[in-house]
Amino acid sequence: MRLKGKVSLITGAGSGIGRATALLFAREGALVVAADRDAQQAEKTQKLIEQEGGQCEAKCIDVSQEEQVAAVIATVVKTWGQLDVLCNNAGISLLKPVTTTTEAEWDKVFNVNLKGVFFGCKHAIPQMAKQGNGAIVNTASELAIVAQPLYGAYCATKAGVLALTRVLALEWAAKGIQINAVCPGPIATPMLQAEFDLADDPINEEKLAIKSIPAGRLGTPEDIAKVALFLASEDAQFVHGAAIVADGGKTIF
């Protein structure tokens, strides 16, 4: 019960890492607000949590729209009087050479992956500062640290998330706010599967991905949720501006 009595807002909570994080946080005692652009998937997360006896409220939100992010955070604070944890997890990918990426495609990835994190932090931090405590966990990526062909836009956004995390950690640590990032490697999520499916041989593409991971397997959403739990809990009170890489050793070499 490391999050007992905490109010947590998780974006991208309709699937993958976001859903696993929402479930784990609820099991640890948090009241979870599961936000996702897919209302049905957010509601499914809510039902899964409630079936386990936890508390959850689903919200439909497009994190690329500031007014929606601001409204959800304002509603959370008005309803429960606090916002203790924010997980900026919503994200999308794009596999395409930079030379053929359109401006609209580039902007879409940036609007969700980086601007969405900016909006979340912008509107959550004032409430956390008022409380004198809070934790923000931003989902970056191993590709914030290393490069991979065809991921130009994605790498750029995740590197931006990491840089923003560090700046905000410096600015707000003295106010009792922990702001950190988790950098997942290849995780078995619908988004990664969609990337595999773009290959001529999806099964072989997955095998190649696994071969690149010293641990010998893809990560699970639960692997990342556990890191997010640590960063959101009081166990991480002295952790500020960290980028915890959870990639099965993929970026060691």
N, C-alpha and C positions, 0 to 999 in steps of 0.2 A: 504493500500500500504506500509506495513512495510518492504518489501524487494525490493522496487523500485530501479532499477539500479543494483541490486545484481546478480552475476552469481553463480548459485547453481548446484552442482553435487550431484545426488542422486543415490545410488546403490540399486539394487533390486526394481527398479521403475516400473517393469512390472506388478505388482499386489499388492494387500493387502496394507500394511502400506506405502510401497514405492510409489505406484501409488497415494494414497490419499495425501501423502506429496507433491509429484510433482504437483498435481492439485492445492493444497492450496497455495504452494509457487508461482505458476504462477499467481494465482488470486491476490496475494499480491505484484505483480510487478516484480518478479524475472524472469530472463532468466534461464530456467531449462534445464540441461543436464540429460536426463533420461537414466540411464545405467542399463542393465539387461543381463543375459546370454541368455535369450530368446529374440532374435531380434524382432520377430513379436509382442510380448507383449510390448516391449519398444516402438515400432513404434505405437502401439495402444494408449499408454499413450500420445505420441506426438500428435496424431490426436485429442484425447480428449481435450488436452490443446489448440491446435490451433482452434478447433471448438468454444472455449470460447473466442478466441481473444488473447490468450497468446502466448508466445514464448517458444519453446522447440525443442531440438535436441536429437534424440534417438541414443544411442550407445550400441553396443553389447560387453559385457565384462564379463570375468570370473575373479572375484575378487581374486581367489586363485592363479592367475598367475601374478607375480609382473610386468612383462614387459607390460602386458595389462593395468594394473592400471596406471603405469607410463606414458604409451603412451596416454591414454585418458586425464589425467591431463595435460600433456604437450600440447596436442591439444587444450584443453579448454583455457589454458593461451595464446597460440599462436594466437588463433582466437579472443578472447575477451580481452586479456591483463590483465585478473584478474581472481581470484577464491575466492569468498567471503564466500561461505558456502559449506561444505561437509557433507553429511549425509551418514554415513556408515551403511546402512540398510540391505544389502543382508545377508541372513542367511538360514540355513537348519536345520532340526531336525532329531533326531534318537531316537526311543523308543526301548530300548533293555537293558537287564541286562549287566553290565560291564563284568561279567564273560563269556558272550558269544559274546561280541563285538569283532570283528576282528580288527587287527591293521589297515587294509585298511579303515574300517568304521570309526574308531577313527580319523585317519588322515584326512579323507574327511571332517568330521564335523569341526575339528580344522582349516583346510586349508581355509574353507569358512568363518566360524564364527569369528575366532580370527585372523588368518593370513591375511585375507582380510581387516580387520580393521587396522591392523598394516601397510599393504601396502598403504592403503588410507592415513593414517596419515603421514607416512614417506614421501610421495611424495607431499602432499598438504601443509604441514607445512612450508617448505622453501619459497614457493610463498607467503603464508600469512604473514610470518615474513618479507619478502621483502616489502610487502604492508604496514605493520604495523598494520594490523587488519585481522580478519577472525573469522569464527565460525565453529566448528566441532561438529556434533551431532552423537554420536554412539548409535546404538540400542542394548541395553543389554537385560535384561529380569527380571521379578520378580524372575526367577529361578537363577539369579546371587546372590540372597540374601537368598532365602529359597530353600529347596530341594524337589524333587518329584521323586518317584520311577520310574525306567526305563529311566530316563533322565540324566544318569551319564555323558555322553560325552557332551550333550547340556549344562547342568549346569556348567560343568568345563569351557567350552568356554565362556559362558556369564559372569561368575565370572572373567575370564581373561580379557574380554572387559572392565569390570568395573574397575579393577585394572590398566589396561593400560590407561584408561581415566584419572584416578586420577594422575598418574605419569606425563603424558603429560601436564595436566593442570598446575601442579606445575612448570614444565620446561618452559612453554611458555606463562603463564599469563602476565608476564612483557613485552612481545612483542606484547600485544594487541590481543592475540588469545584466544577466549573462547572455551574450550573443555569440553563438558558435555555429559551425557548419559541419555537416557530415558529407563525406565524399564517397558515394557508393561506386563500386565497380560494376561489372555485368551482373544484373539481378534478374531473376526469373519473374518478370512482370509482363503484362499485356503489351506495354510499349516496346520492350526488348523483343518479344516474339514478333511484333509487327515489323521490326527491323530485320529480323532473320527471314521473314516471309518475303522481303524484297529481293533476296538473293535467288539465283537460278536453282540452287539446291539448299533450301532452308535447313535441312537436317545436317548437312555437312558444315554449313555456316555455324550452327550451334556447336558442333564438335570442335571446330577451329577455335571458337571463343573459349570453350572449356580448356582446350589445350594450352591456351595462353595464361591460364590461372594456376599458379603453383599449388593451391589448395585442391585442385582437381575437380572443381564443381562450380556451377553458377551460384551466386549468392541467393538467399531467399529474402522476401520482404521483411520477414521476422528478424533476420540478421541486422538489418538497418534500423528497424524499430527499436531494437534493444540499445543501439547506440544513441538514438534520439531520446530514449527514456533516461539514459545516464545524463545526457546534456540538459534535460529538462528538470532533473531532480536536484535535491540539495546536495547530493554526492558530488556535483560539479560546481559547487559554489565558488571555487577558486580557478575555474576554467573560463577564460575570456579570450575570444578571437581565435579559438582553435579550429583546425580543419582535421577532423578525424577521418582517416582514409580506411574504408572497409571494403576491400577489393580482393580478398583471398591471396594477397601478395602480388597482384598483377603489376603494380607499378614499382616493385622493388628493383627490377632490372630494366 
